[in-house]
Amino acid sequence: MDKLQLKGKWNQLKGAVKQEWADLTDDDLLYVEGKEDELLGRIQEKTGKAKDELLTWLDKKIKDLD
């Protein structure tokens, strides 16, 4: 997953992320350009998932959206 994919699809992806992990808040999922690592860190902290696992999941969801 590259940063451009994340930026362009984040509004759509955010819904899928909230469905998968309902405990995440809008603040947890706030996307700020250039701070993708912070976003992933917040998701990791709340879900307990490894970064690689999250990136794989997000890549799959991005492909599903295309």
C-alpha positions as CSV (number, residue, x, y, z in Angstrom):
1,M,0.0,0.0,0.0
2,D,1.5,3.3,-0.9
3,K,0.5,6.7,0.6
4,L,-1.3,7.9,-2.5
5,Q,-3.5,4.9,-2.5
6,L,-4.3,5.5,1.2
7,K,-5.0,9.2,0.7
8,G,-7.2,8.7,-2.3
9,K,-9.3,5.9,-0.8
10,W,-9.2,6.8,2.9
11,N,-12.9,7.9,3.1
12,Q,-14.0,4.6,1.6
13,L,-11.5,2.6,3.6
14,K,-12.5,4.3,6.9
15,G,-15.9,2.7,6.8
16,A,-14.4,-0.8,6.3
17,V,-12.0,-0.2,9.1
18,K,-14.8,0.8,11.5
19,Q,-16.8,-2.2,10.5
20,E,-13.9,-4.5,11.2
21,W,-12.9,-2.8,14.5
22,A,-15.9,-1.0,15.9
23,D,-13.9,0.3,18.9
24,L,-12.0,2.8,16.8
25,T,-13.2,6.4,17.0
26,D,-13.3,9.1,14.4
27,D,-10.3,10.6,16.1
28,D,-8.4,7.3,15.9
29,L,-9.1,7.3,12.1
30,L,-8.3,10.9,11.4
31,Y,-6.1,11.0,8.3
32,V,-3.5,13.8,8.1
33,E,-1.4,13.8,4.9
34,G,2.2,13.0,5.6
35,K,1.3,11.3,8.9
36,E,0.2,7.9,7.7
37,D,2.5,6.2,10.2
38,E,0.8,7.9,13.1
39,L,-2.6,6.8,11.7
40,L,-1.4,3.2,11.5
41,G,0.1,3.5,15.0
42,R,-3.3,4.5,16.4
43,I,-5.0,1.7,14.7
44,Q,-2.4,-0.8,15.9
45,E,-2.7,0.5,19.4
46,K,-6.5,0.0,19.5
47,T,-6.6,-3.3,17.6
48,G,-3.5,-5.0,18.8
49,K,-2.6,-6.0,15.2
50,A,0.9,-5.9,13.8
51,K,1.7,-3.2,11.3
52,D,2.4,-5.8,8.5
53,E,-1.0,-7.4,9.3
54,L,-2.8,-4.0,9.0
55,L,-1.0,-3.1,5.8
56,T,-1.9,-6.5,4.2
57,W,-5.6,-6.0,5.3
58,L,-5.7,-2.4,3.9
59,D,-4.1,-3.6,0.6
60,K,-6.8,-6.2,0.2
61,K,-9.5,-3.6,1.0
62,I,-8.0,-1.2,-1.5
63,K,-8.1,-3.9,-4.2
64,D,-11.7,-4.7,-3.3
65,L,-12.6,-1.0,-3.9
66,D,-11.0,-1.0,-7.4
